Amino acid sequence: MTDKNALPEGFTYPKPQENYQVATEYAFERLSHQSSEQFRWLGAVSQDGNWQLPVLNDLFEVRLSSKEVVDSDGKEVGPAWRILTLHYLAVNLRPDFLSPQVTFDDLPTARSYGSVYDGRVIKRLCATAGRQVQTLRSAANSVGGRSADGGDTAFFFDVFPRVQVHLIWYAPDEEFPASATLLLPENIESYFCAEDIVVMSEGLVSRLAVVPVKNTIRNEKHKKD
């Protein structure tokens, strides 16, 4: 009996990097139709034929001719941030700038991703940078976070010029571990699909996790010395 789910002879699933490459090429194709006025409205600045865009505490440069996205040091950014940046700049509407006031679960198209979001974003944050208030504050400052109201400590992050998020953190106690809420603009789906929102939030957490890890390594080395 023939397996209906069997792959055709010679067929293999594309590798992750191939998927990213296809997504990159498609995104650059969309950008080729974007107007200069829309680039500027989204917060990008023209520089020598390229477009520079603030992303957290960095300045990315989108090179349309060579189809590259590099950071302020001239290094190519990772595939996730590259795709997010291109998707952001491809937005052809002009949504209002809204302060972050809703959770991921509140978004109409995102509810089926709730458990994924909680694991990859909230739980990961609380297991890394969000384990202690000192490490979270240090990490938040390192990526351009600004102090905000809420919880035991809170921060605003300008992930992109027109997309701001609000992280609210609650300290652990004798009964409960540390917890957090990440608030998003109500109209964020005008900029990103649900999958992109997960990737963006996860990317922020990854950036925050770098500082505590470096500090831990440094402290452990100091103890040995």
MARPA-521461 format. One record per residue: residue number from 1; residue in three letters; x, y, z of N, C-alpha, C in turn. Coordinates in nm, 3 decimals. Example, Ala and Ser with C-alpha at 12.3 -4.5 7.8 and 13.67 -1.06 7.14 Angstrom:
BEGIN
[1,'ALA',[1.319,-0.569,0.780],[1.230,-0.450,0.780],[1.320,-0.330,0.780]]
[2,'SER',[1.285,-0.225,0.708],[1.367,-0.106,0.714],[1.290,0.003,0.787]]
***
This chain:
BEGIN
[1,'MET',[0.084,-0.120,0.000],[0.000,0.000,0.000],[0.088,0.126,0.000]]
[2,'THR',[0.050,0.220,-0.083],[0.128,0.344,-0.093],[0.097,0.437,0.023]]
[3,'ASP',[0.200,0.492,0.083],[0.184,0.588,0.192],[0.148,0.724,0.133]]
[4,'LYS',[0.025,0.772,0.163],[-0.019,0.900,0.109],[0.064,1.017,0.159]]
[5,'ASN',[0.128,0.995,0.276],[0.208,1.103,0.335],[0.354,1.098,0.293]]
[6,'ALA',[0.390,0.996,0.211],[0.529,0.984,0.169],[0.567,1.100,0.078]]
[7,'LEU',[0.694,1.143,0.088],[0.743,1.252,0.004],[0.772,1.199,-0.136]]
[8,'PRO',[0.749,1.282,-0.237],[0.785,1.241,-0.373],[0.934,1.210,-0.381]]
[9,'GLU',[0.970,1.118,-0.471],[1.109,1.081,-0.485],[1.196,1.203,-0.519]]
[10,'GLY',[1.303,1.217,-0.444],[1.393,1.329,-0.468],[1.357,1.456,-0.394]]
[11,'PHE',[1.240,1.455,-0.327],[1.197,1.577,-0.257],[1.256,1.579,-0.117]]
[12,'THR',[1.305,1.695,-0.075],[1.349,1.716,0.063],[1.294,1.848,0.112]]
[13,'TYR',[1.266,1.854,0.242],[1.219,1.979,0.298],[1.330,2.084,0.293]]
[14,'PRO',[1.295,2.210,0.265],[1.399,2.313,0.263],[1.458,2.333,0.401]]
[15,'LYS',[1.588,2.362,0.405],[1.654,2.389,0.531],[1.610,2.525,0.584]]
[16,'PRO',[1.618,2.544,0.719],[1.575,2.674,0.776],[1.639,2.794,0.709]]
[17,'GLN',[1.771,2.783,0.680],[1.838,2.898,0.618],[1.783,2.926,0.478]]
[18,'GLU',[1.737,2.819,0.410],[1.678,2.838,0.278],[1.543,2.908,0.289]]
[19,'ASN',[1.467,2.873,0.392],[1.340,2.942,0.416],[1.363,3.090,0.442]]
[20,'TYR',[1.464,3.120,0.524],[1.496,3.259,0.553],[1.539,3.332,0.426]]
[21,'GLN',[1.614,3.263,0.340],[1.661,3.327,0.217],[1.544,3.360,0.125]]
[22,'VAL',[1.449,3.267,0.114],[1.331,3.292,0.032],[1.251,3.409,0.089]]
[23,'ALA',[1.234,3.409,0.221],[1.160,3.518,0.287],[1.230,3.651,0.267]]
[24,'THR',[1.364,3.649,0.271],[1.442,3.772,0.252],[1.423,3.827,0.110]]
[25,'GLU',[1.432,3.740,0.013],[1.418,3.783,-0.126],[1.278,3.839,-0.151]]
[26,'TYR',[1.178,3.773,-0.096],[1.040,3.821,-0.114],[1.021,3.956,-0.047]]
[27,'ALA',[1.079,3.971,0.074],[1.065,4.098,0.147],[1.133,4.212,0.073]]
[28,'PHE',[1.252,4.187,0.019],[1.320,4.292,-0.058],[1.242,4.327,-0.185]]
[29,'GLU',[1.177,4.229,-0.243],[1.094,4.256,-0.359],[0.980,4.351,-0.322]]
[30,'ARG',[0.919,4.329,-0.206],[0.813,4.419,-0.160],[0.868,4.559,-0.136]]
[31,'LEU',[0.988,4.568,-0.080],[1.046,4.699,-0.052],[1.075,4.777,-0.179]]
[32,'SER',[1.098,4.707,-0.289],[1.128,4.777,-0.413],[1.011,4.861,-0.461]]
[33,'HIS',[0.892,4.835,-0.408],[0.773,4.911,-0.446],[0.734,5.015,-0.340]]
[34,'GLN',[0.813,5.022,-0.232],[0.779,5.114,-0.123],[0.825,5.256,-0.158]]
[35,'SER',[0.745,5.353,-0.124],[0.779,5.493,-0.153],[0.875,5.547,-0.047]]
[36,'SER',[0.953,5.646,-0.088],[1.045,5.711,0.006],[0.969,5.776,0.120]]
[37,'GLU',[0.853,5.831,0.089],[0.771,5.896,0.192],[0.728,5.796,0.299]]
[38,'GLN',[0.694,5.675,0.256],[0.652,5.574,0.353],[0.770,5.526,0.437]]
[39,'PHE',[0.886,5.510,0.375],[1.007,5.476,0.452],[1.028,5.579,0.563]]
[40,'ARG',[1.018,5.706,0.527],[1.042,5.812,0.625],[0.934,5.812,0.733]]
[41,'TRP',[0.809,5.788,0.694],[0.700,5.785,0.792],[0.724,5.673,0.894]]
[42,'LEU',[0.781,5.564,0.848],[0.809,5.451,0.937],[0.931,5.475,1.025]]
[43,'GLY',[1.001,5.587,1.004],[1.113,5.623,1.090],[1.249,5.598,1.030]]
[44,'ALA',[1.255,5.560,0.902],[1.383,5.536,0.837],[1.440,5.666,0.781]]
[45,'VAL',[1.572,5.669,0.770],[1.642,5.787,0.717],[1.729,5.741,0.600]]
[46,'SER',[1.721,5.815,0.489],[1.801,5.782,0.371],[1.946,5.821,0.393]]
[47,'GLN',[2.038,5.730,0.356],[2.181,5.756,0.373],[2.257,5.686,0.260]]
[48,'ASP',[2.308,5.764,0.165],[2.390,5.710,0.056],[2.317,5.599,-0.020]]
[49,'GLY',[2.190,5.618,-0.046],[2.113,5.521,-0.121],[2.060,5.405,-0.040]]
[50,'ASN',[2.091,5.402,0.089],[2.041,5.298,0.178],[1.944,5.361,0.278]]
[51,'TRP',[1.881,5.276,0.361],[1.787,5.326,0.461],[1.831,5.282,0.599]]
[52,'GLN',[1.849,5.378,0.688],[1.888,5.349,0.826],[1.765,5.355,0.916]]
[53,'LEU',[1.757,5.256,1.006],[1.639,5.243,1.091],[1.679,5.210,1.234]]
[54,'PRO',[1.633,5.290,1.333],[1.660,5.255,1.473],[1.585,5.127,1.512]]
[55,'VAL',[1.657,5.034,1.571],[1.599,4.909,1.622],[1.654,4.887,1.761]]
[56,'LEU',[1.568,4.901,1.863],[1.612,4.903,2.001],[1.722,5.008,2.016]]
[57,'ASN',[1.841,4.968,2.065],[1.947,5.068,2.085],[2.049,5.067,1.971]]
[58,'ASP',[2.014,5.006,1.860],[2.106,4.997,1.747],[2.050,5.075,1.628]]
[59,'LEU',[2.131,5.087,1.525],[2.088,5.151,1.402],[2.117,5.055,1.287]]
[60,'PHE',[2.011,4.995,1.235],[2.028,4.902,1.123],[2.032,4.979,0.992]]
[61,'GLU',[2.105,4.925,0.897],[2.108,4.983,0.763],[2.057,4.879,0.664]]
[62,'VAL',[1.954,4.916,0.590],[1.896,4.828,0.489],[1.953,4.867,0.353]]
[63,'ARG',[2.028,4.776,0.296],[2.096,4.801,0.168],[2.015,4.735,0.057]]
[64,'LEU',[1.939,4.815,-0.013],[1.848,4.762,-0.114],[1.922,4.700,-0.232]]
[65,'SER',[2.033,4.759,-0.273],[2.103,4.710,-0.391],[2.166,4.573,-0.367]]
[66,'SER',[2.227,4.553,-0.250],[2.292,4.425,-0.220],[2.203,4.331,-0.140]]
[67,'LYS',[2.084,4.378,-0.105],[1.987,4.298,-0.029],[2.048,4.248,0.102]]
[68,'GLU',[2.096,4.345,0.180],[2.155,4.315,0.311],[2.092,4.404,0.417]]
[69,'VAL',[2.096,4.357,0.541],[2.061,4.438,0.657],[2.177,4.424,0.756]]
[70,'VAL',[2.243,4.536,0.787],[2.358,4.532,0.876],[2.335,4.621,0.997]]
[71,'ASP',[2.409,4.592,1.104],[2.396,4.673,1.225],[2.492,4.791,1.219]]
[72,'SER',[2.504,4.864,1.329],[2.586,4.986,1.330],[2.735,4.956,1.317]]
[73,'ASP',[2.774,4.830,1.338],[2.914,4.790,1.320],[2.940,4.737,1.179]]
[74,'GLY',[2.836,4.737,1.095],[2.852,4.687,0.960],[2.839,4.536,0.946]]
[75,'LYS',[2.800,4.470,1.055],[2.783,4.324,1.052],[2.638,4.289,1.014]]
[76,'GLU',[2.623,4.182,0.936],[2.489,4.139,0.900],[2.412,4.097,1.024]]
[77,'VAL',[2.289,4.142,1.036],[2.207,4.104,1.150],[2.156,3.961,1.129]]
[78,'GLY',[2.112,3.898,1.237],[2.061,3.762,1.229],[1.936,3.756,1.143]]
[79,'PRO',[1.902,3.636,1.095],[1.788,3.622,1.003],[1.655,3.668,1.062]]
[80,'ALA',[1.632,3.643,1.190],[1.504,3.683,1.249],[1.488,3.834,1.249]]
[81,'TRP',[1.590,3.906,1.296],[1.584,4.053,1.297],[1.583,4.110,1.156]]
[82,'ARG',[1.651,4.043,1.064],[1.650,4.089,0.925],[1.508,4.084,0.868]]
[83,'ILE',[1.441,3.971,0.887],[1.305,3.956,0.834],[1.210,4.053,0.902]]
[84,'LEU',[1.222,4.068,1.033],[1.135,4.162,1.105],[1.153,4.304,1.053]]
[85,'THR',[1.278,4.343,1.033],[1.306,4.479,0.984],[1.247,4.501,0.846]]
[86,'LEU',[1.263,4.403,0.758],[1.209,4.415,0.623],[1.057,4.417,0.624]]
[87,'HIS',[0.996,4.334,0.708],[0.849,4.333,0.717],[0.798,4.466,0.770]]
[88,'TYR',[0.868,4.522,0.868],[0.828,4.651,0.923],[0.832,4.759,0.815]]
[89,'LEU',[0.940,4.764,0.740],[0.955,4.868,0.638],[0.864,4.846,0.518]]
[90,'ALA',[0.808,4.727,0.505],[0.718,4.700,0.393],[0.573,4.738,0.422]]
[91,'VAL',[0.544,4.781,0.545],[0.408,4.821,0.581],[0.365,4.938,0.492]]
[92,'ASN',[0.251,4.924,0.427],[0.207,5.031,0.334],[0.089,5.111,0.387]]
[93,'LEU',[0.050,5.085,0.512],[-0.053,5.164,0.578],[0.013,5.262,0.674]]
[94,'ARG',[-0.068,5.348,0.735],[-0.014,5.440,0.835],[-0.097,5.432,0.963]]
[95,'PRO',[-0.079,5.323,1.037],[-0.154,5.307,1.162],[-0.116,5.413,1.265]]
[96,'ASP',[-0.210,5.447,1.351],[-0.182,5.542,1.459],[-0.074,5.485,1.550]]
[97,'PHE',[0.005,5.575,1.610],[0.099,5.532,1.712],[0.020,5.513,1.842]]
[98,'LEU',[0.014,5.389,1.890],[-0.061,5.359,2.012],[0.035,5.311,2.121]]
[99,'SER',[0.011,5.356,2.242],[0.092,5.308,2.353],[0.057,5.162,2.380]]
[100,'PRO',[0.151,5.083,2.428],[0.127,4.941,2.452],[0.034,4.918,2.572]]
[101,'GLN',[-0.080,4.856,2.546],[-0.179,4.837,2.653],[-0.246,4.700,2.651]]
[102,'VAL',[-0.215,4.615,2.554],[-0.280,4.484,2.547],[-0.174,4.373,2.551]]
[103,'THR',[-0.215,4.254,2.592],[-0.125,4.140,2.593],[-0.136,4.065,2.460]]
[104,'PHE',[-0.047,3.973,2.440],[-0.049,3.892,2.319],[-0.181,3.817,2.306]]
[105,'ASP',[-0.230,3.763,2.417],[-0.356,3.687,2.414],[-0.476,3.771,2.376]]
[106,'ASP',[-0.466,3.903,2.390],[-0.577,3.991,2.353],[-0.589,4.013,2.203]]
[107,'LEU',[-0.484,3.979,2.128],[-0.484,4.005,1.984],[-0.571,3.902,1.912]]
[108,'PRO',[-0.658,3.946,1.823],[-0.753,3.855,1.757],[-0.688,3.739,1.683]]
[109,'THR',[-0.576,3.762,1.615],[-0.516,3.655,1.535],[-0.410,3.577,1.610]]
[110,'ALA',[-0.386,3.610,1.736],[-0.273,3.553,1.807],[-0.311,3.449,1.912]]
[111,'ARG',[-0.436,3.431,1.938],[-0.476,3.348,2.053],[-0.431,3.204,2.043]]
[112,'SER',[-0.425,3.149,1.923],[-0.384,3.009,1.908],[-0.234,2.990,1.936]]
[113,'TYR',[-0.160,3.100,1.944],[-0.017,3.093,1.972],[0.013,3.122,2.119]]
[114,'GLY',[-0.090,3.132,2.201],[-0.071,3.176,2.339],[0.029,3.093,2.418]]
[115,'SER',[0.018,2.961,2.412],[0.108,2.875,2.490],[0.251,2.886,2.437]]
[116,'VAL',[0.266,2.898,2.305],[0.398,2.915,2.245],[0.461,3.045,2.292]]
[117,'TYR',[0.382,3.150,2.290],[0.431,3.282,2.332],[0.473,3.279,2.478]]
[118,'ASP',[0.392,3.218,2.561],[0.423,3.213,2.704],[0.555,3.141,2.729]]
[119,'GLY',[0.577,3.032,2.659],[0.699,2.955,2.680],[0.823,3.021,2.624]]
[120,'ARG',[0.812,3.072,2.502],[0.928,3.127,2.432],[0.960,3.270,2.473]]
[121,'VAL',[0.864,3.338,2.534],[0.886,3.478,2.569],[0.884,3.498,2.721]]
[122,'ILE',[0.768,3.480,2.783],[0.753,3.514,2.925],[0.836,3.422,3.014]]
[123,'LYS',[0.821,3.291,2.997],[0.895,3.198,3.083],[1.045,3.207,3.060]]
[124,'ARG',[1.084,3.226,2.936],[1.227,3.239,2.908],[1.283,3.366,2.971]]
[125,'LEU',[1.208,3.475,2.963],[1.253,3.599,3.026],[1.276,3.578,3.175]]
[126,'CYS',[1.180,3.516,3.242],[1.188,3.499,3.387],[1.294,3.398,3.428]]
[127,'ALA',[1.338,3.315,3.334],[1.444,3.218,3.363],[1.583,3.273,3.333]]
[128,'THR',[1.589,3.391,3.270],[1.719,3.449,3.234],[1.733,3.588,3.295]]
[129,'ALA',[1.711,3.690,3.217],[1.729,3.827,3.267],[1.633,3.861,3.379]]
[130,'GLY',[1.515,3.800,3.379],[1.413,3.835,3.476],[1.414,3.754,3.604]]
[131,'ARG',[1.524,3.689,3.632],[1.532,3.613,3.758],[1.548,3.707,3.876]]
[132,'GLN',[1.620,3.816,3.856],[1.645,3.913,3.962],[1.630,4.053,3.907]]
[133,'VAL',[1.589,4.144,3.991],[1.562,4.280,3.946],[1.690,4.349,3.898]]
[134,'GLN',[1.804,4.321,3.963],[1.927,4.388,3.923],[1.969,4.350,3.782]]
[135,'THR',[1.961,4.220,3.751],[2.002,4.177,3.617],[1.906,4.229,3.511]]
[136,'LEU',[1.778,4.235,3.544],[1.681,4.285,3.448],[1.705,4.433,3.419]]
[137,'ARG',[1.729,4.510,3.523],[1.755,4.653,3.502],[1.880,4.675,3.419]]
[138,'SER',[1.985,4.600,3.448],[2.109,4.613,3.372],[2.086,4.576,3.225]]
[139,'ALA',[2.013,4.468,3.204],[1.987,4.422,3.067],[1.900,4.522,2.992]]
[140,'ALA',[1.796,4.572,3.059],[1.705,4.667,2.995],[1.779,4.795,2.955]]
[141,'ASN',[1.864,4.844,3.043],[1.941,4.964,3.012],[2.035,4.942,2.893]]
[142,'SER',[2.087,4.820,2.882],[2.184,4.791,2.776],[2.122,4.790,2.637]]
[143,'VAL',[1.990,4.771,2.628],[1.924,4.768,2.496],[1.831,4.888,2.477]]
[144,'GLY',[1.851,4.991,2.558],[1.775,5.114,2.539],[1.643,5.123,2.610]]
[145,'GLY',[1.619,5.036,2.709],[1.494,5.042,2.784],[1.484,5.168,2.867]]
[146,'ARG',[1.362,5.218,2.883],[1.336,5.337,2.965],[1.241,5.300,3.078]]
[147,'SER',[1.268,5.353,3.195],[1.186,5.320,3.312],[1.040,5.357,3.289]]
[148,'ALA',[0.951,5.270,3.338],[0.807,5.290,3.323],[0.739,5.250,3.452]]
[149,'ASP',[0.610,5.276,3.460],[0.532,5.240,3.578],[0.481,5.096,3.566]]
[150,'GLY',[0.464,5.032,3.682],[0.404,4.901,3.685],[0.488,4.798,3.757]]
[151,'GLY',[0.423,4.706,3.828],[0.490,4.596,3.894],[0.598,4.640,3.990]]
[152,'ASP',[0.700,4.556,4.005],[0.815,4.591,4.089],[0.921,4.666,4.011]]
[153,'THR',[0.919,4.650,3.880],[0.998,4.733,3.789],[0.939,4.718,3.650]]
[154,'ALA',[0.956,4.817,3.567],[0.896,4.814,3.434],[0.976,4.901,3.338]]
[155,'PHE',[0.963,4.869,3.209],[1.041,4.941,3.107],[0.961,4.953,2.977]]
[156,'PHE',[0.987,5.064,2.906],[0.941,5.079,2.768],[1.059,5.046,2.676]]
[157,'PHE',[1.029,4.977,2.566],[1.129,4.950,2.464],[1.075,4.994,2.329]]
[158,'ASP',[1.150,5.079,2.261],[1.115,5.117,2.124],[1.180,5.016,2.030]]
[159,'VAL',[1.110,4.906,2.007],[1.167,4.801,1.924],[1.190,4.854,1.782]]
[160,'PHE',[1.089,4.919,1.728],[1.097,4.992,1.603],[1.040,5.131,1.628]]
[161,'PRO',[1.067,5.228,1.541],[1.024,5.365,1.569],[0.876,5.381,1.601]]
[162,'ARG',[0.789,5.301,1.541],[0.647,5.314,1.565],[0.587,5.193,1.637]]
[163,'VAL',[0.673,5.108,1.692],[0.627,4.991,1.767],[0.698,4.987,1.902]]
[164,'GLN',[0.624,5.022,2.005],[0.677,5.027,2.141],[0.612,4.916,2.224]]
[165,'VAL',[0.691,4.853,2.313],[0.637,4.752,2.404],[0.666,4.794,2.548]]
[166,'HIS',[0.587,4.741,2.639],[0.594,4.777,2.781],[0.611,4.649,2.862]]
[167,'LEU',[0.728,4.632,2.922],[0.756,4.514,3.004],[0.731,4.547,3.151]]
[168,'ILE',[0.646,4.467,3.214],[0.616,4.483,3.356],[0.661,4.355,3.428]]
[169,'TRP',[0.744,4.372,3.529],[0.805,4.258,3.598],[0.764,4.256,3.745]]
[170,'TYR',[0.739,4.134,3.794],[0.699,4.115,3.934],[0.802,4.025,4.002]]
[171,'ALA',[0.852,4.070,4.116],[0.956,3.997,4.188],[0.903,3.866,4.245]]
[172,'PRO',[0.990,3.767,4.259],[0.948,3.641,4.323],[0.928,3.660,4.473]]
[173,'ASP',[0.850,3.571,4.530],[0.835,3.571,4.677],[0.841,3.427,4.726]]
[174,'GLU',[0.799,3.403,4.849],[0.810,3.269,4.906],[0.720,3.167,4.836]]
[175,'GLU',[0.614,3.215,4.773],[0.519,3.124,4.710],[0.531,3.117,4.558]]
[176,'PHE',[0.569,3.227,4.495],[0.567,3.232,4.349],[0.701,3.278,4.293]]
[177,'PRO',[0.740,3.225,4.178],[0.862,3.273,4.112],[0.837,3.408,4.046]]
[178,'ALA',[0.941,3.465,3.991],[0.925,3.590,3.918],[0.829,3.572,3.801]]
[179,'SER',[0.755,3.678,3.770],[0.661,3.673,3.658],[0.667,3.806,3.583]]
[180,'ALA',[0.609,3.807,3.464],[0.616,3.928,3.383],[0.499,3.935,3.287]]
[181,'THR',[0.472,4.056,3.243],[0.371,4.082,3.139],[0.435,4.171,3.034]]
[182,'LEU',[0.414,4.138,2.908],[0.464,4.221,2.800],[0.344,4.279,2.726]]
[183,'LEU',[0.328,4.411,2.736],[0.217,4.479,2.672],[0.257,4.528,2.534]]
[184,'LEU',[0.162,4.519,2.442],[0.184,4.553,2.302],[0.083,4.657,2.257]]
[185,'PRO',[0.111,4.730,2.149],[0.011,4.822,2.095],[-0.110,4.742,2.043]]
[186,'GLU',[-0.228,4.797,2.063],[-0.350,4.727,2.020],[-0.352,4.703,1.870]]
[187,'ASN',[-0.285,4.788,1.793],[-0.286,4.774,1.647],[-0.157,4.713,1.592]]
[188,'ILE',[-0.084,4.638,1.673],[0.043,4.583,1.628],[0.026,4.489,1.510]]
[189,'GLU',[-0.095,4.431,1.496],[-0.119,4.342,1.382],[-0.128,4.418,1.249]]
[190,'SER',[-0.129,4.551,1.257],[-0.119,4.631,1.135],[0.025,4.635,1.084]]
[191,'TYR',[0.118,4.597,1.170],[0.259,4.594,1.133],[0.310,4.452,1.110]]
[192,'PHE',[0.268,4.361,1.198],[0.322,4.225,1.195],[0.212,4.121,1.208]]
[193,'CYS',[0.236,4.004,1.147],[0.147,3.891,1.168],[0.179,3.829,1.304]]
[194,'ALA',[0.096,3.734,1.348],[0.113,3.674,1.480],[0.250,3.608,1.495]]
[195,'GLU',[0.295,3.538,1.391],[0.426,3.473,1.398],[0.537,3.575,1.416]]
[196,'ASP',[0.528,3.687,1.345],[0.629,3.792,1.359],[0.628,3.853,1.499]]
[197,'ILE',[0.511,3.866,1.558],[0.502,3.923,1.693],[0.571,3.831,1.793]]
[198,'VAL',[0.553,3.700,1.776],[0.623,3.604,1.862],[0.774,3.620,1.844]]
[199,'VAL',[0.819,3.626,1.720],[0.962,3.636,1.691],[1.019,3.768,1.745]]
[200,'MET',[0.945,3.878,1.729],[0.990,4.007,1.780],[1.005,4.004,1.932]]
[201,'SER',[0.905,3.951,2.001],[0.909,3.944,2.147],[1.021,3.852,2.194]]
[202,'GLU',[1.036,3.740,2.125],[1.143,3.647,2.158],[1.280,3.709,2.132]]
[203,'GLY',[1.289,3.788,2.026],[1.415,3.856,1.996],[1.452,3.956,2.104]]
[204,'LEU',[1.353,4.027,2.157],[1.378,4.121,2.267],[1.430,4.046,2.389]]
[205,'VAL',[1.366,3.934,2.422],[1.409,3.855,2.537],[1.551,3.803,2.516]]
[206,'SER',[1.583,3.761,2.395],[1.718,3.713,2.366],[1.821,3.823,2.389]]
[207,'ARG',[1.788,3.944,2.346],[1.880,4.057,2.367],[1.896,4.084,2.517]]
[208,'LEU',[1.788,4.076,2.592],[1.795,4.099,2.736],[1.875,3.990,2.806]]
[209,'ALA',[1.869,3.868,2.755],[1.935,3.755,2.822],[2.086,3.760,2.808]]
[210,'VAL',[2.138,3.833,2.710],[2.282,3.835,2.686],[2.358,3.895,2.801]]
[211,'VAL',[2.310,4.006,2.855],[2.383,4.077,2.962],[2.395,3.994,3.089]]
[212,'PRO',[2.285,3.933,3.141],[2.299,3.852,3.261],[2.395,3.735,3.243]]
[213,'VAL',[2.394,3.672,3.124],[2.484,3.561,3.100],[2.629,3.608,3.105]]
[214,'LYS',[2.659,3.721,3.040],[2.795,3.774,3.041],[2.837,3.809,3.183]]
[215,'ASN',[2.746,3.869,3.259],[2.780,3.908,3.396],[2.804,3.786,3.483]]
[216,'THR',[2.725,3.680,3.462],[2.742,3.557,3.540],[2.879,3.497,3.514]]
[217,'ILE',[2.919,3.490,3.386],[3.049,3.436,3.351],[3.160,3.519,3.414]]
[218,'ARG',[3.145,3.652,3.408],[3.245,3.741,3.465],[3.255,3.722,3.617]]
[219,'ASN',[3.139,3.709,3.684],[3.138,3.693,3.829],[3.200,3.560,3.871]]
[220,'GLU',[3.170,3.452,3.794],[3.225,3.323,3.826],[3.377,3.322,3.812]]
[221,'LYS',[3.426,3.390,3.707],[3.570,3.399,3.685],[3.636,3.476,3.799]]
[222,'HIS',[3.568,3.584,3.845],[3.621,3.665,3.954],[3.632,3.582,4.082]]
[223,'LYS',[3.530,3.495,4.106],[3.533,3.412,4.227],[3.650,3.316,4.224]]
[224,'LYS',[3.677,3.257,4.105],[3.787,3.161,4.093],[3.920,3.229,4.113]]
[225,'ASP',[3.932,3.353,4.063],[4.057,3.426,4.078],[4.080,3.466,4.225]]
***
